[in-house]
Amino acid sequence: MPWPLISLLATVAATLAIGWIVDQALQRIAARNPSAPVWPLLRRCRIPLQLSVVSALLLAARPLERVFHLKGDAGAQHLLQLLLVASLGWLTVRVVAALLGAVLSRYETRVDDPARVQRARTQVGMLRRVVSALIVVVTVAVMLLTFSAMRTIGASLLASAGIIGIVAGIAAQSTLGNFFAGLQIAFSDTVRIGDTVVVDGQQGIVEEITLTYLVVRLWDYRRLVVPVSYFVNKPFENWTRRDPGLLAAVLLHLDHTTRVDELRAVLRARLDRHPLWDGEEWALQVTDTTPSTIVVRATMTARTPDDAAQLRFDIREQLVAHLRDEHPHALPRLRTTDT
């Protein structure tokens, strides 16, 4: 077997061996340190690591030129350089994602506050996207610089950079605005993944935040996709920014003869038996009157917006059922004669 072919096979074998050894080492370290999430995440870097190793070894040993008789051919070497740069960029993206994921996992295990965990998850996700985008840009720039034509026209590109920058700034004004708005949202803590928000009268839970848009899952499982600049330029409601608890309210239009004190006692009794009431606050008040009815408002607190909505539905149903069965005269009636 000719020596160049042996060199090529040895390069491939060394690449596979290095990938296997690194993977086995990470697997054993992860088994010894189950509380450290970084090691299982780093195992995802095996493929870009092997690509980086094989391209570097092929560049150093140059077995391809001797096996395929490519002497003096710079095309193969240039292709290997591009592969090396691309694989190194891919490896860097994977390593950064693993490190940030490990930091977030460790933070989630040490912090009991759901609001702080949601804020950290939003910030880490946004930081990962920004760093990955920067790595991709740098990688592409380095790959372009390997072409001699790019270095030759570099001076003319720099001379026209001002005009190109102005044109690009005008063309990408909306995109750049959303980009910086996404960074502002991530680190200003105005909205986080998992928050319950109201956008244009529609209530939903923030499901995803990217550099350009935000996804809100509505109550009927539809997804509302909103540009992130909306949350910087327009007002919106965030029901869980500081505390996930919420005050639920039930409005009832009742007859003037309704015994409000008795209804208040019934409300307290029903809340004591309801599993969704957090035991913090409750009240029943007459908030308004009309010529034919009184407006009674029952308020109660719950731990989450979903619990508050379900608690509101249940209490409204139970109060109406109680009035219907025990005091039907308290329900609104249309008076046709004077009494």
Phi, psi and chi 1 to 4 in degrees:
 res  aa     phi    psi   chi1   chi2   chi3   chi4
   1 MET       -  128.3 -177.4  178.4  -67.3      -
   2 PRO   -63.1  152.1   23.0  -32.9      -      -
   3 TRP   -62.9  -40.5  174.3 -106.9      -      -
   4 PRO   -59.3  -38.5  -24.8   35.1      -      -
   5 LEU   -67.7  -38.1 -175.6   58.2      -      -
   6 ILE   -62.9  -39.4  -65.0  176.5      -      -
   7 SER   -63.5  -39.8  176.7      -      -      -
   8 LEU   -65.3  -45.5  177.9   60.9      -      -
   9 LEU   -64.5  -37.2  -65.4  177.5      -      -
  10 ALA   -65.2  -36.1      -      -      -      -
  11 THR   -64.5  -44.9  -60.2      -      -      -
  12 VAL   -64.2  -43.1  175.3      -      -      -
  13 ALA   -64.5  -40.3      -      -      -      -
  14 ALA   -64.4  -37.5      -      -      -      -
  15 THR   -63.5  -47.8  -58.1      -      -      -
  16 LEU   -63.1  -39.5  -63.5  176.4      -      -
  17 ALA   -65.9  -42.7      -      -      -      -
  18 ILE   -62.8  -43.8  -69.2  174.4      -      -
  19 GLY   -61.6  -41.6      -      -      -      -
  20 TRP   -67.5  -42.7 -177.7   82.1      -      -
  21 ILE   -63.2  -45.0  -67.8  173.0      -      -
  22 VAL   -63.6  -41.1  171.9      -      -      -
  23 ASP   -65.2  -43.0 -176.3   71.7      -      -
  24 GLN   -65.3  -38.2  -68.9  -62.5  -45.4      -
  25 ALA   -64.8  -43.7      -      -      -      -
  26 LEU   -65.4  -36.7  -68.6  176.1      -      -
  27 GLN   -64.9  -41.1 -172.1  174.1    0.9      -
  28 ARG   -70.4  -39.1  -68.0 -173.3  177.4 -177.3
  29 ILE   -64.3  -39.5  -64.7  175.0      -      -
  30 ALA   -64.9  -36.4      -      -      -      -
  31 ALA   -67.9  -34.4      -      -      -      -
  32 ARG   -78.0  -24.9  -65.8  176.8 -178.2  177.5
  33 ASN  -126.2   72.8  -57.6  -84.0      -      -
  34 PRO   -66.2  -20.9   24.3  -32.9      -      -
  35 SER   -80.9   -9.8   60.2      -      -      -
  36 ALA   -98.6  107.9      -      -      -      -
  37 PRO   -79.0   -5.1   28.9  -32.9      -      -
  38 VAL   -71.0  -32.9   65.0      -      -      -
  39 TRP   -69.9  -45.1  -53.8  112.5      -      -
  40 PRO   -61.4  -33.5  -22.4   33.6      -      -
  41 LEU   -70.3  -34.3  -66.6  175.4      -      -
  42 LEU   -69.4  -20.0  -75.2  176.3      -      -
  43 ARG   -65.4  -19.2  -66.1 -175.9   63.3 -167.8
  44 ARG   -72.5   -7.1  -58.7  176.6 -177.0  176.2
  45 CYS   -89.2    8.3  -56.0      -      -      -
  46 ARG   -64.5  -46.8  179.7  176.2 -178.9  176.1
  47 ILE   -65.3  -51.4  -65.7  178.8      -      -
  48 PRO   -62.8  -30.0   19.2  -31.4      -      -
  49 LEU   -64.9  -44.6  174.4   63.1      -      -
  50 GLN   -65.0  -39.1  -70.5  177.9  -40.5      -
  51 LEU   -62.9  -40.7  -73.8  177.0      -      -
  52 SER   -63.8  -42.3  -58.4      -      -      -
  53 VAL   -66.7  -46.2  171.4      -      -      -
  54 VAL   -67.5  -38.5   70.2      -      -      -
  55 SER   -67.9  -38.6   55.9      -      -      -
  56 ALA   -66.4  -42.0      -      -      -      -
  57 LEU   -67.0  -39.0  -68.5  177.8      -      -
  58 LEU   -66.3  -35.6  -69.7  176.2      -      -
  59 LEU   -67.4  -37.7  -85.1  173.8      -      -
  60 ALA   -76.5  -44.6      -      -      -      -
  61 ALA   -86.7  -26.3      -      -      -      -
  62 ARG    53.1   48.0  -63.0 -172.8  176.2 -176.6
  63 PRO   -73.4  -23.7   28.6  -34.5      -      -
  64 LEU   -64.2  -37.6  -67.7  177.7      -      -
  65 GLU   -63.6  -38.3  -65.2 -176.9    2.9      -
  66 ARG   -80.4  -33.2  -66.1 -171.8  -68.8  -91.3
  67 VAL   -72.5  -45.1  172.3      -      -      -
  68 PHE  -101.3   11.7  -62.2  101.9      -      -
  69 HIS    56.7   54.6  -54.3  -71.5      -      -
  70 LEU  -107.2   37.6  -60.3  175.5      -      -
  71 LYS   -64.1  132.8  -66.1 -177.4  178.9  179.9
  72 GLY    76.7   -0.1      -      -      -      -
  73 ASP   -89.7  111.5 -172.0    0.2      -      -
  74 ALA   -83.4   -7.2      -      -      -      -
  75 GLY   -65.7  -42.7      -      -      -      -
  76 ALA   -66.1  -40.8      -      -      -      -
  77 GLN   -64.4  -40.8  -68.8  -63.7  106.0      -
  78 HIS   -64.6  -40.2 -171.2 -160.8      -      -
  79 LEU   -63.1  -39.4 -176.3   60.6      -      -
  80 LEU   -67.1  -35.8  -71.5  175.2      -      -
  81 GLN   -63.1  -43.5  -69.8  176.9    2.2      -
  82 LEU   -62.6  -41.2  -65.8  177.5      -      -
  83 LEU   -63.7  -39.9  178.1   60.6      -      -
  84 LEU   -64.6  -45.9  177.1   59.7      -      -
  85 VAL   -64.1  -44.7  173.3      -      -      -
  86 ALA   -63.8  -43.2      -      -      -      -
  87 SER   -67.7  -36.1   57.1      -      -      -
  88 LEU   -65.4  -40.3  -73.1  176.3      -      -
  89 GLY   -63.1  -42.6      -      -      -      -
  90 TRP   -62.0  -43.2 -174.0   12.5      -      -
  91 LEU   -62.9  -40.5  178.0   61.6      -      -
  92 THR   -64.0  -41.6  -54.0      -      -      -
  93 VAL   -61.3  -43.9  169.8      -      -      -
  94 ARG   -64.6  -41.2  -74.2  -70.6 -178.7   89.4
  95 VAL   -66.1  -43.6  170.9      -      -      -
  96 VAL   -62.6  -44.1  170.0      -      -      -
  97 ALA   -61.7  -39.4      -      -      -      -
  98 ALA   -66.0  -43.1      -      -      -      -
  99 LEU   -65.1  -45.7  -66.6  177.4      -      -
 100 LEU   -65.6  -39.1  -67.9  178.1      -      -
 101 GLY   -63.0  -38.5      -      -      -      -
 102 ALA   -67.2  -40.7      -      -      -      -
 103 VAL   -61.5  -43.0  170.1      -      -      -
 104 LEU   -65.7  -42.1  178.7   61.0      -      -
 105 SER   -62.8  -43.2  -61.2      -      -      -
 106 ARG   -65.3  -38.3 -178.4  175.1  -66.9  -86.7
 107 TYR   -65.3  -39.7 -176.0   81.6      -      -
 108 GLU   -64.9  -31.2  -69.9  176.3  -14.6      -
 109 THR   -78.5  -20.3   57.5      -      -      -
 110 ARG  -100.6  -15.0  -66.6 -174.6  176.1 -176.6
 111 VAL  -113.5  130.5  176.8      -      -      -
 112 ASP   -96.4   -9.8  -63.3  -30.0      -      -
 113 ASP   -81.2  114.3 -173.1    0.8      -      -
 114 PRO   -61.8  -33.7  -20.7   32.1      -      -
 115 ALA   -64.7  -42.8      -      -      -      -
 116 ARG   -67.5  -35.6  -65.5  174.8   61.3 -174.2
 117 VAL   -66.2  -42.9  171.5      -      -      -
 118 GLN   -62.7  -41.2  -68.7  175.0    0.5      -
 119 ARG   -63.4  -44.5  178.4  175.8   58.5 -170.7
 120 ALA   -64.2  -39.7      -      -      -      -
 121 ARG   -63.3  -41.1 -173.5 -179.4  -62.7  117.3
 122 THR   -65.3  -45.3  -58.0      -      -      -
 123 GLN   -67.6  -41.6  -66.4  176.1   -9.5      -
 124 VAL   -66.4  -40.8  169.5      -      -      -
 125 GLY   -62.5  -42.5      -      -      -      -
 126 MET   -67.5  -40.7 -168.9   66.3   65.4      -
 127 LEU   -63.8  -38.7 -176.6   61.3      -      -
 128 ARG   -63.4  -41.2  178.6  178.1   58.9   83.0
 129 ARG   -66.5  -40.8  -68.6 -175.0  176.4   91.6
 130 VAL   -64.9  -47.4  172.2      -      -      -
 131 VAL   -64.1  -40.5  173.9      -      -      -
 132 SER   -63.1  -41.0  -60.9      -      -      -
 133 ALA   -63.6  -40.8      -      -      -      -
 134 LEU   -65.5  -40.8  -68.7  176.6      -      -
 135 ILE   -63.6  -41.5  -65.9  173.0      -      -
 136 VAL   -63.0  -43.2  170.1      -      -      -
 137 VAL   -62.1  -46.1  170.9      -      -      -
 138 VAL   -63.6  -41.1  172.3      -      -      -
 139 THR   -62.3  -46.6  -58.1      -      -      -
 140 VAL   -62.7  -39.9  172.7      -      -      -
 141 ALA   -62.9  -42.7      -      -      -      -
 142 VAL   -65.1  -39.5  173.4      -      -      -
 143 MET   -64.2  -39.0  -67.1  174.4   67.3      -
 144 LEU   -67.3  -33.7  -69.0  176.8      -      -
 145 LEU   -69.8  -14.3  -70.8  176.8      -      -
 146 THR   -75.1  -13.8   60.5      -      -      -
 147 PHE   -85.9  130.3  -66.3   90.1      -      -
 148 SER   -63.3  -32.3   58.6      -      -      -
 149 ALA   -63.6  -35.4      -      -      -      -
 150 MET   -66.3  -39.4  -69.0  -64.6  176.9      -
 151 ARG   -69.5  -31.4  -65.9 -166.9  -64.4  -92.8
 152 THR   -68.9  -42.1  -56.6      -      -      -
 153 ILE   -92.6   11.2   63.9  175.3      -      -
 154 GLY   -61.2  -39.8      -      -      -      -
 155 ALA   -63.0  -43.9      -      -      -      -
 156 SER   -67.9  -34.1   59.0      -      -      -
 157 LEU   -65.4  -41.5  -72.9  176.9      -      -
 158 LEU   -64.9  -35.7  -70.2  176.2      -      -
 159 ALA   -65.1  -34.8      -      -      -      -
 160 SER   -98.0   10.9   58.7      -      -      -
 161 ALA   -64.4  -34.0      -      -      -      -
 162 GLY   -63.0  -47.2      -      -      -      -
 163 ILE   -65.7  -43.5  -60.8  175.9      -      -
 164 ILE   -62.2  -39.8  -64.5  175.7      -      -
 165 GLY   -62.9  -40.1      -      -      -      -
 166 ILE   -65.0  -47.1  -65.6  174.7      -      -
 167 VAL   -62.6  -44.4  174.3      -      -      -
 168 ALA   -65.3  -37.0      -      -      -      -
 169 GLY   -63.9  -41.0      -      -      -      -
 170 ILE   -67.9  -42.8  -63.7  175.3      -      -
 171 ALA   -68.7  -34.2      -      -      -      -
 172 ALA  -105.7   25.3      -      -      -      -
 173 GLN   -60.9  -44.9 -177.4  177.5    4.6      -
 174 SER   -66.5  -42.2  176.8      -      -      -
 175 THR   -64.6  -45.0  -58.0      -      -      -
 176 LEU   -64.8  -37.2  -68.8  175.5      -      -
 177 GLY   -61.5  -43.5      -      -      -      -
 178 ASN   -66.0  -36.1  -76.8  -34.0      -      -
 179 PHE   -61.0  -51.0  175.3   80.0      -      -
 180 PHE   -71.3  -30.0  -71.5  109.9      -      -
 181 ALA   -65.7  -37.3      -      -      -      -
 182 GLY   -63.4  -40.7      -      -      -      -
 183 LEU   -64.6  -39.9  -66.7  178.9      -      -
 184 GLN   -65.0  -40.8 -178.1  176.9  -12.1      -
 185 ILE   -65.4  -41.1  -74.4  176.5      -      -
 186 ALA   -64.2  -37.8      -      -      -      -
 187 PHE  -108.3   -2.5  -66.5   96.4      -      -
 188 SER   -96.9   -9.3   63.9      -      -      -
 189 ASP    65.2   30.3 -160.9   25.6      -      -
 190 THR   -80.1  -35.0   55.8      -      -      -
 191 VAL  -148.2  141.5   61.1      -      -      -
 192 ARG  -133.4  164.3  -56.2  156.7  -57.0 -167.6
 193 ILE   -63.7  129.5  -64.5  175.5      -      -
 194 GLY    97.4   -9.5      -      -      -      -
 195 ASP   -72.0  147.6  -81.1   -7.6      -      -
 196 THR   -94.9  118.7  -59.4      -      -      -
 197 VAL  -126.8  161.4  -62.6      -      -      -
 198 VAL  -121.7  116.0  178.1      -      -      -
 199 VAL  -120.5  118.5 -179.2      -      -      -
 200 ASP    53.2   41.0  -77.3  -19.3      -      -
 201 GLY    80.9    2.9      -      -      -      -
 202 GLN  -111.7  125.2  -59.8 -167.0   77.7      -
 203 GLN   -90.5  139.7  174.0 -166.9  -18.1      -
 204 GLY  -165.2  178.9      -      -      -      -
 205 ILE  -111.9  132.0  -61.7  175.8      -      -
 206 VAL   -67.2  119.5  177.9      -      -      -
 207 GLU  -103.5  -31.5 -169.5  174.2   58.5      -
 208 GLU  -154.3  141.4 -178.4 -178.3    1.7      -
 209 ILE  -129.2  121.2  -60.9  177.3      -      -
 210 THR  -116.1 -173.0   68.6      -      -      -
 211 LEU   -73.6  -17.8  -68.3  175.6      -      -
 212 THR  -123.0  -26.3   56.0      -      -      -
 213 TYR  -143.8  166.4   63.6   87.6      -      -
 214 LEU  -131.4  134.6 -173.6  146.1      -      -
 215 VAL  -105.9  125.4  180.0      -      -      -
 216 VAL  -114.7  123.8  179.0      -      -      -
 217 ARG   -88.6  116.9  177.3  170.0   57.1   85.1
 218 LEU   -80.2  173.0  -55.9 -179.6      -      -
 219 TRP   -64.1  -27.6   65.6  -86.7      -      -
 220 ASP   -97.3   19.8   55.2   -1.7      -      -
 221 TYR    70.9   11.6  -62.1  106.0      -      -
 222 ARG   -73.9  154.6  -70.1  179.3  -63.2  145.5
 223 ARG  -109.6  124.5  -94.4   60.5  176.9 -177.1
 224 LEU  -101.5  114.6 -178.2   64.8      -      -
 225 VAL   -98.0  118.5 -179.1      -      -      -
 226 VAL  -124.5  135.3 -173.3      -      -      -
 227 PRO   -61.1  142.1  -19.9   30.4      -      -
 228 VAL   -65.5  -23.2  -67.8      -      -      -
 229 SER   -64.5  -22.3   58.3      -      -      -
 230 TYR   -60.1  -39.2  177.3   93.6      -      -
 231 PHE   -79.6   -3.1  -67.3   87.7      -      -
 232 VAL  -102.8  -34.4  176.5      -      -      -
 233 ASN   -98.8  -18.1  -59.3  -36.2      -      -
 234 LYS  -127.5  151.1  -63.7 -177.4 -179.9 -179.4
 235 PRO   -74.4  148.3   25.4  -32.9      -      -
 236 PHE  -151.2  162.4   65.5   95.7      -      -
 237 GLU   -98.1  131.3  -63.8 -177.0   22.5      -
 238 ASN  -121.3  106.5 -171.0  -22.0      -      -
 239 TRP   -79.6  -14.6  -69.3    0.0      -      -
 240 THR  -128.0   27.6   56.1      -      -      -
 241 ARG   -67.5  -44.7 -177.2  171.2 -176.9  -93.7
 242 ARG  -103.4  -40.2  -66.7  -60.2 -180.0 -170.3
 243 ASP  -141.9  126.7 -173.0   -3.1      -      -
 244 PRO   -68.1  -15.3   24.5  -33.0      -      -
 245 GLY   -66.5  153.2      -      -      -      -
 246 LEU  -145.7  149.5 -160.7   65.5      -      -
 247 LEU   -95.7  119.9 -176.5   69.1      -      -
 248 ALA   -96.3  144.3      -      -      -      -
 249 ALA  -131.2  140.2      -      -      -      -
 250 VAL  -124.9  124.7  173.6      -      -      -
 251 LEU  -104.3  132.1  -68.6  179.5      -      -
 252 LEU  -127.8  133.5  -61.7  174.9      -      -
 253 HIS  -100.3  112.1  -66.4  -96.8      -      -
 254 LEU  -123.4  167.5  -54.6  175.8      -      -
 255 ASP   -72.1  155.0 -168.9   79.1      -      -
 256 HIS   -63.4  -21.7  -73.4   87.3      -      -
 257 THR   -84.3    5.6   60.6      -      -      -
 258 THR   -65.0  135.5  -57.8      -      -      -
 259 ARG   -83.9   97.5  -62.1  178.7 -179.8  177.6
 260 VAL   -67.4  -39.6  178.0      -      -      -
 261 ASP   -60.9  -42.9  -67.2  -21.6      -      -
 262 GLU   -66.5  -39.4  179.9 -179.6  -19.2      -
 263 LEU   -66.0  -33.3 -172.8   61.5      -      -
 264 ARG   -66.1  -40.4 -174.3  176.6  -68.8  112.5
 265 ALA   -66.5  -38.1      -      -      -      -
 266 VAL   -63.4  -42.3  171.1      -      -      -
 267 LEU   -59.1  -46.1  171.9   63.1      -      -
 268 ARG   -63.2  -39.5  179.3   54.9 -168.8  -97.0
 269 ALA   -65.8  -40.9      -      -      -      -
 270 ARG   -68.6  -37.0  -62.0  -59.0  171.3   90.5
 271 LEU   -66.8  -38.8  -71.8  176.2      -      -
 272 ASP   -60.6  -28.9  -71.5  -22.3      -      -
 273 ARG   -95.1   -5.9  -64.6 -165.1  -61.8  -93.3
 274 HIS   -90.2  129.3 -156.0  -69.8      -      -
 275 PRO   -72.4  -18.0   25.3  -33.7      -      -
 276 LEU   -88.1  -12.7  -63.6 -178.0      -      -
 277 TRP   -76.9  131.6 -177.1   50.8      -      -
 278 ASP   -85.9   -1.1   59.7    6.0      -      -
 279 GLY    78.0    8.7      -      -      -      -
 280 GLU   -85.8  -65.3  -65.2  -66.2  -28.1      -
 281 GLU  -132.0  149.8  -61.3 -179.3   22.1      -
 282 TRP  -163.0  157.1   73.4  -80.4      -      -
 283 ALA  -167.5  156.9      -      -      -      -
 284 LEU  -139.3  117.9 -170.8  140.9      -      -
 285 GLN  -136.0  151.2  -59.1  165.8  -37.8      -
 286 VAL   -88.8  109.5  178.8      -      -      -
 287 THR   -95.5  -16.6   59.7      -      -      -
 288 ASP  -166.1  163.4 -160.7    1.7      -      -
 289 THR  -134.6  150.4   60.9      -      -      -
 290 THR  -128.1  171.1   67.1      -      -      -
 291 PRO   -57.6  -24.2  -27.4   34.9      -      -
 292 SER  -116.0  -17.7   58.4      -      -      -
 293 THR  -142.4  168.8   61.9      -      -      -
 294 ILE  -113.7  150.5   60.1  173.8      -      -
 295 VAL  -104.3  115.1 -179.1      -      -      -
 296 VAL  -107.5  129.8  177.0      -      -      -
 297 ARG  -116.3  123.2 -177.5 -179.4   65.4 -171.3
 298 ALA  -105.1  127.6      -      -      -      -
 299 THR  -121.9  147.7   56.7      -      -      -
 300 MET  -158.1  153.4   62.1 -134.0   74.8      -
 301 THR  -106.1  153.3   53.7      -      -      -
 302 ALA  -140.5  165.4      -      -      -      -
 303 ARG   -74.9  -33.3  -65.0  178.8 -179.6   83.9
 304 THR  -134.6  162.0   65.2      -      -      -
 305 PRO   -60.1  -36.6  -26.6   35.0      -      -
 306 ASP   -65.3  -41.8  -69.1  -20.9      -      -
 307 ASP   -63.9  -38.4  -70.4  -10.6      -      -
 308 ALA   -64.2  -41.1      -      -      -      -
 309 ALA   -64.7  -46.4      -      -      -      -
 310 GLN   -66.1  -38.0 -172.0   60.5   48.0      -
 311 LEU   -63.5  -40.5  179.4   61.8      -      -
 312 ARG   -62.6  -43.2 -178.8  170.0   64.0 -110.2
 313 PHE   -62.4  -45.6  -59.5  152.7      -      -
 314 ASP   -66.1  -44.9  -65.6  -15.7      -      -
 315 ILE   -66.5  -39.8  -67.8  -59.8      -      -
 316 ARG   -60.1  -44.7 -179.7 -173.3  -67.8  113.5
 317 GLU   -64.2  -41.4  179.2 -179.1  -12.2      -
 318 GLN   -70.2  -39.7  -66.5  175.9   15.3      -
 319 LEU   -66.5  -42.0  -68.2 -179.8      -      -
 320 VAL   -64.7  -39.8  170.7      -      -      -
 321 ALA   -65.1  -39.3      -      -      -      -
 322 HIS   -63.9  -44.6  171.2   78.4      -      -
 323 LEU   -66.1  -38.5  -66.6  172.2      -      -
 324 ARG   -64.8  -39.4 -178.5 -164.6   62.3 -140.9
 325 ASP   -85.2  -37.8  -62.7  -22.7      -      -
 326 GLU  -100.6  -36.7  -57.5  -64.1  -26.2      -
 327 HIS  -137.2   70.3  -56.0  -77.2      -      -
 328 PRO   -62.4  -23.0   21.1  -32.0      -      -
 329 HIS   -69.4  -16.8   64.7  -83.1      -      -
 330 ALA   -78.3  -15.7      -      -      -      -
 331 LEU   -73.6  150.8  -61.7  175.9      -      -
 332 PRO   -58.8  137.7  -22.0   32.3      -      -
 333 ARG  -131.7  150.3  -67.4  176.0  -66.3  174.8
 334 LEU   -93.1  112.1 -179.2   62.0      -      -
 335 ARG   -83.4  126.3  -59.2 -177.5 -175.5  -83.9
 336 THR  -108.3  -13.5   58.0      -      -      -
 337 THR  -132.6  154.6   59.3      -      -      -
 338 ASP   -78.2  142.4  -64.7  -25.8      -      -
 339 THR  -120.2      -   56.0      -      -      -
